[in-house]
Amino acid sequence: MFGKKKNTDCLDKDKFKEFLRIAKHQFILKTKKYIYFILLGREVHYSDECFIAHNEVTGEIDIVKFSDILSVIIDGKETKFS
């Protein structure tokens, strides 16, 4: 169930949509500075370059660029981006 997967590409809209499709319990995204949480089962807003997520550090809702994401955790499985 838990594991890491190295991916040298950047997160983009297509990968984000795929992660949304497969996530059942948990969708966490990390940047250098913050950790973001996507509420599953609710409408998620995103464009070609960014998405809206809950910032776990500040407690605010932020607009986050796909290119800023260093890793994604889906149901305990982490995928890293460069």
C-alpha positions as CSV (number, residue, x, y, z in Angstrom):
1,M,0.0,0.0,0.0
2,F,2.8,2.5,0.9
3,G,5.6,3.2,-1.5
4,K,7.5,5.7,-3.5
5,K,7.7,6.2,-7.2
6,K,10.2,8.5,-8.9
7,N,9.0,10.5,-11.8
8,T,11.3,13.1,-13.4
9,D,8.5,14.9,-15.2
10,C,6.6,17.8,-13.7
11,L,3.0,17.6,-12.6
12,D,0.6,18.8,-15.3
13,K,-3.1,19.0,-15.9
14,D,-3.4,15.5,-17.4
15,K,-1.5,13.9,-14.5
16,F,-3.5,15.9,-12.0
17,K,-6.8,14.7,-13.6
18,E,-5.5,11.1,-13.5
19,F,-4.6,11.4,-9.8
20,L,-8.1,12.8,-9.1
21,R,-9.6,9.9,-10.8
22,I,-7.7,7.2,-8.9
23,A,-7.6,8.8,-5.4
24,K,-10.1,7.2,-3.0
25,H,-9.1,8.4,0.5
26,Q,-6.2,10.9,0.3
27,F,-4.8,13.5,-2.1
28,I,-1.9,15.5,-0.7
29,L,0.5,17.7,-2.7
30,K,3.8,19.2,-1.5
31,T,5.8,22.2,-2.6
32,K,9.1,23.4,-1.2
33,K,7.3,25.5,1.4
34,Y,3.7,24.1,1.8
35,I,1.5,21.0,2.0
36,Y,-1.8,21.1,0.2
37,F,-4.9,18.9,0.5
38,I,-7.5,18.2,-2.1
39,L,-11.0,17.3,-0.6
40,L,-12.1,14.2,-2.4
41,G,-15.8,13.9,-3.3
42,R,-16.1,17.6,-4.0
43,E,-15.7,19.6,-7.1
44,V,-12.1,20.4,-7.8
45,H,-11.2,23.6,-9.8
46,Y,-8.2,23.6,-12.0
47,S,-6.9,25.1,-15.3
48,D,-4.1,24.3,-17.7
49,E,-1.5,25.7,-15.3
50,C,-2.9,25.7,-11.7
51,F,-5.4,24.3,-9.3
52,I,-7.2,25.4,-6.1
53,A,-6.3,23.5,-2.8
54,H,-6.4,23.8,0.9
55,N,-3.0,24.9,2.4
56,E,-2.4,22.8,5.5
57,V,0.2,25.2,6.9
58,T,-1.7,28.5,6.7
59,G,-5.2,27.1,6.7
60,E,-6.1,29.2,3.6
61,I,-7.3,28.2,0.2
62,D,-4.6,28.9,-2.4
63,I,-4.1,28.8,-6.2
64,V,-1.1,26.5,-6.8
65,K,0.9,26.1,-10.0
66,F,1.3,22.5,-11.2
67,S,5.0,23.3,-11.8
68,D,5.5,24.1,-8.1
69,I,4.6,20.6,-7.0
70,L,7.5,18.4,-5.8
71,S,5.5,15.3,-4.8
72,V,2.0,13.9,-4.6
73,I,0.6,11.4,-2.1
74,I,-2.4,9.4,-3.3
75,D,-3.8,6.9,-0.8
76,G,-0.4,6.4,0.8
77,K,1.6,6.1,-2.4
78,E,4.0,9.0,-3.1
79,T,5.1,10.2,-6.6
80,K,8.0,12.6,-6.8
81,F,8.6,15.2,-9.5
82,S,11.8,17.1,-10.3
